Amino acid sequence: MIPVVAVIGLGAYGETLGGSASSVGASGSELRVSPGRGIPGEPVRLEGERWPPRSQVDLFINRMDGAERSTRLSIAKAITSRSGTFIVDAVVPAALIGPQTESVRFEAEAVRSRAEVLAASSVMFEIDPYENELNVEVFDVESGELLPDVKVQLLDFRGSVASEGMTGTDGSVRFTNVNPGEMAVHARKLDYLRANLDLRISVSGATNARLGLTSDPQRRLFVPFTESGGTGTLRIAGVDRASGMRSDLAVDLPRTASGDVPAGFFMNFFFLVPEDSRPSNGANRSSAEQFDTALTFFRNVGIGFSRRNFRYPPYAWYSGRSSTGEVLLMVESPGKVALFDLIAVDEDTRKFRVLTRYLSLYDVPPLVSPAGGQYFYVDRYKRRVEVVDIRTSEVATIVSGLPKDVFRVAADPSGQVVYVVTLTGGIYRVDLVEEHVVGPIAEAPGATWLAVSGDGASLYVVGVGLNVLTVVGLADPYPVRLAPLDQSAEWVWADPRGPYIYAGWSIRPVVTLINSETLEVAGLLDFRADFDEQASDS
């Protein structure tokens, strides 16, 4: 083997010779690793000479992820002999090595009890690529056709993305130098439900895998937000609820001198779900048609509300479809609320029907029942829930006995139960049939939003100061578990017909996708970053 001189930190020098690599630190202590190169997971021997006698030497392995980032792992401790030597057998941990890692650095430090470094040295270990490959083929479950443009990710045992790629026209993608062991393969494509497959990758040779994706077309979640910089331009981002991928990005509704769109309004709109926007023939609308409907809806809402006299910027919650089949919207300003029924989506018409006007509201936004014919109004002052008929505005049911300081309300899919959370985090169950309140069934201090799962089995809770998703089982005795999030969230929504739970902020265009089965974070969509990237590309 040809000798190779390597410059090591701390003013040391080193060489690779005869299957080993060695270096000498500034203190004169030598560190040698044998062999000097290999594949992760194989044993190596670390030897030291001219170290302080009878001293403790801490050994580390360091993967450099860039000029300023590294991942350092403690692997062993050794006590030097009277002559200042030591020998340690170790393994290069495969879990530490990424597919692009070309080398790692073994580091040794001799320290006193007060953590004073007596001597130090480090030596590079060259990483040989695995002589293996993984071939993934993705197809349509119904037609059997191979699918191009599928995003395929390889996840290691920690759930971190090790590699990713896109299938070509032949519906396949090839990965090389794959870390052996347990690996999860995730496949996503717009308008298809995601698919997962667990594999065991060998050290050498080829592994072949096939994944089938089930079509679930044209179901979108739309997230509006304003352009940064104070221009007020409304931007709308689409999310494919089947795959969880970003889609349908657009820019519309620039602020005008006449102020057609009220200041602050869209910053308070958290999202819109045009649930199954179907024409009269029952077929799915295309995503483009859904997107145009969403744009028109936001335009009409903004211009329609600008003709009303709001003393404060209004808050708005899209609530689904009313019993008339039209879009129902609730708008809150301090102390008052109005329910609007959008009866025309033509851009030139902008007509709303006001179903209920100026309810006596005390902070808690009302909630539309799942069937759409009623809404649940929480009166914090009288500490009760009223079930109100949307068409007649008559109160059908009153349930008293709520706790103090109710902050948020969520409805069970059956429409017969609602859940409320207080400012102190107490969660209560309100039975609208038996007309009684149970609780607190759980505690979630800091909670700002509640959502019930589509099967009515779980209650999801988030809060602006919480980096966890609190999950309350809704079967007595109401077990509670916590799922970590990458960042806190203000609101949460459980898709009743999708694989994801969504969490985000009213004024931040960032949405976290959570796997509804495992409760693990499945992705993070930052729409403003996407727009900024598009603007720089153009």
Secondary structure as UniProt FT lines:
FT   STRAND          4..8
FT   TURN            9..11
FT   STRAND          12..17
FT   TURN            18..19
FT   STRAND          20..24
FT   TURN            26..27
FT   STRAND          30..34
FT   STRAND          37..38
FT   TURN            40..41
FT   STRAND          43..49
FT   TURN            53..54
FT   STRAND          56..64
FT   STRAND          70..79
FT   TURN            82..83
FT   STRAND          86..91
FT   HELIX           94..96
FT   TURN            99..100
FT   STRAND          103..111
FT   TURN            113..114
FT   STRAND          117..127
FT   STRAND          132..140
FT   TURN            141..143
FT   STRAND          151..155
FT   TURN            157..158
FT   STRAND          161..166
FT   TURN            169..170
FT   STRAND          172..176
FT   STRAND          181..188
FT   TURN            190..191
FT   STRAND          195..201
FT   STRAND          205..213
FT   STRAND          220..226
FT   TURN            228..231
FT   STRAND          234..240
FT   TURN            241..243
FT   STRAND          246..252
FT   TURN            257..258
FT   TURN            263..265
FT   HELIX           266..268
FT   TURN            275..276
FT   TURN            280..281
FT   HELIX           287..306
FT   STRAND          315..321
FT   TURN            323..324
FT   STRAND          327..333
FT   TURN            334..335
FT   STRAND          336..342
FT   TURN            347..349
FT   STRAND          352..357
FT   STRAND          367..368
FT   TURN            370..371
FT   STRAND          374..379
FT   TURN            380..383
FT   STRAND          384..389
FT   TURN            390..392
FT   STRAND          395..400
FT   STRAND          406..411
FT   TURN            413..414
FT   STRAND          417..422
FT   TURN            423..424
FT   STRAND          426..431
FT   TURN            432..435
FT   STRAND          436..443
FT   TURN            445..446
FT   STRAND          449..452
FT   TURN            454..455
FT   STRAND          458..462
FT   TURN            464..465
FT   STRAND          468..473
FT   TURN            476..477
FT   STRAND          480..484
FT   STRAND          491..494
FT   TURN            496..497
FT   STRAND          500..504
FT   STRAND          510..515
FT   TURN            516..518
FT   STRAND          521..526
FT   HELIX           527..537
//
